[in-house]
Amino acid sequence: MDQVNDLNFDESVVSSDIPVLVDFSAVWCGPCKQIEPFVKQLAEEYAGQVKVVKVDIDESPGTAAKYGIRGVPTLKMFKGGQVVAEQVGAAPKAKLAELIKRAL
C-alpha cells in the first residue's frame, strides 16, 4: 500500500489507469488502525485490478481539504479521476470491499 501526499496525489490517484481506493487516515486515529488490516488485505486481493493508497491528513492537508475530509477514517474510491464511492468511519472488510466492487 503506497503512501501518497499533496505533491503526488494527482499523479498517483487522479491520473491512474485503474481504480484507486484512497484511505484518508491519521497516525492518532484508533479506528484507522482497526481497519488497516482490512485495507491491506483488500490491496492484496485486488492487486492488479485496483490500486490502494493511504493519505495522512495531517501531512497532506491540501488533499484532505480538496476532498472534504471531515473525519477519519474516510475511504474514497476513485475511477477515472472521479470519486465513485466512499465510506466515512470504520467498517467491516465486506463493506470496504463493496467500494472496490462498485468501481470494477
N, C-alpha and C positions, 0 to 999 in steps of 0.2 A: 504494500500500500504506500503510494507516494505521498509526500508532504508537498502541498503547493501553497503559494502565498500571493500577495498583491502583485508581485513582479511577474510571476509566470502563470497566473490563473487563466488568463485568456488563451494563452498558447496551449496549456495542458488540458483545459476543460472546454472552453467555448469553441476552439478550433479542432477539437478531437474528431477523428473519423468514426469512432464508435461511441456509444452512450457512456456517460460518466456519472458515477454515484459519488457525490461530494458529501463528506462527513464534516460538518462545521462543529467544532468542539473546542474545549479549553482544558488545560492541564489540571485546573482546580475543580473540574466538573465531575462529581461522583457518577451520575447517570451515564456520562460519556464513557467512563471506564467500564461500566456494566455492559454496554452494547459493543464495546470494542472487539471482543472475541467473535461476535456475530458478524460484524463488518469484515473482519479478516477472513472468516470462513466463506462469506459470500464472494470476496475478492478471489479466493482460490477456486470456488465452484464455477464462477462465471469468467475465469481467466480467458482472454482472447475475444470474448463477446462484449465485455464491459470493463471499463477502467474504473478503479476505486481509488479515490484520493481523500486526503484529510487536510482541512484548513483550520489552523489555530486562530480563533477570532481575535485573540489579544495580539498576535504577531501580524495579523492581516486585517486591521480594522476597516480598510477601504473596501475590500471584497465583502466583508461581513455587512457593512452598511449598504453597499450596492444591491445586495440580495435580501435586504430587510431581515437580517438575522436578529431576533429579539431575545431568543433563549437558546441554550444548548442542552443536549444535542439537537441539532437540526440536520436532517439529511435531505438533499435535493438531488433529483435525477435529471441530468441534462441529456438532451438528444438534439443534435443539430444546433447546438449553442443555446437552446431554449430549455427552461425548466418545464418538465412534463409531469413531475410528481414530487411530492415532498412529505416528510414526516417530521413533526416537531415533538420532541420529547423521546424518552426511551421507549422501545417497543420490542416485542419478541422477534426472533430471527425470521419467522414466517412472514410477519408484516413488513419487515425490511425487504425481504425477497420480492414482495409484491411490487415495490417501487421499481425494481430492476425489470420484472416481467412486463410492466407497462411500457417500457422503452424498447423491448425486443420485438 
